[in-house]
Amino acid sequence: MNYFYILFAFLVGIAITVQAGVNANLRHAVGSPILAAVISFGSGFICLVLMFLASGGSLPSLETVKQISWWKWMGGAMGAVYMITVIVSVQKIGTANMVSLSVAGQLLAAMVLDHYGLLGFSLHPANSWRILGILFIMAGVLLVVRN
């Protein structure tokens, strides 16, 4: 297993948690959770455009874009729903509760996607060790949320 990707995934987890607090504070500064999300996505959009240009990437043809299934365009909408949920919820339920519940949902969905190879993921069957690991994590989430 490549330790760079493991470390990167761990650091991104830290960043997501910090981002929740940053965006919640932005909400209070601008007075609107939706405007805070727009600003956050806007700065992210600028960063992504700059990274795309720096990488020398090329745009697909219009014909290719037309052939993309509608559901493949929904990732940004899902991200928007996630961000609004975090911005509105994190100060009400706390960062640890928000993150642990979010991770629990991610793990459950990830297990299903891996097990069935959905959305083009490689098959990684839900064996007894994986199920036990998720059960332990869910138990941990319950301990965090039931503070």
HELIX and SHEET records of a PDB file:
HELIX    1   1 TYR A    3  VAL A   30  1                                  28    
HELIX    2   2 PRO A   33  SER A   55  1                                  23    
HELIX    3   3 LEU A   62  LYS A   66  1                                   5    
HELIX    4   4 TRP A   70  TRP A   73  5                                   4    
HELIX    5   5 GLY A   75  ILE A   93  1                                  19    
HELIX    6   6 THR A   95  TYR A  116  1                                  22    
HELIX    7   7 LEU A  118  GLY A  120  5                                   3    
HELIX    8   8 SER A  128  VAL A  145  1                                  18    
END                                                                             
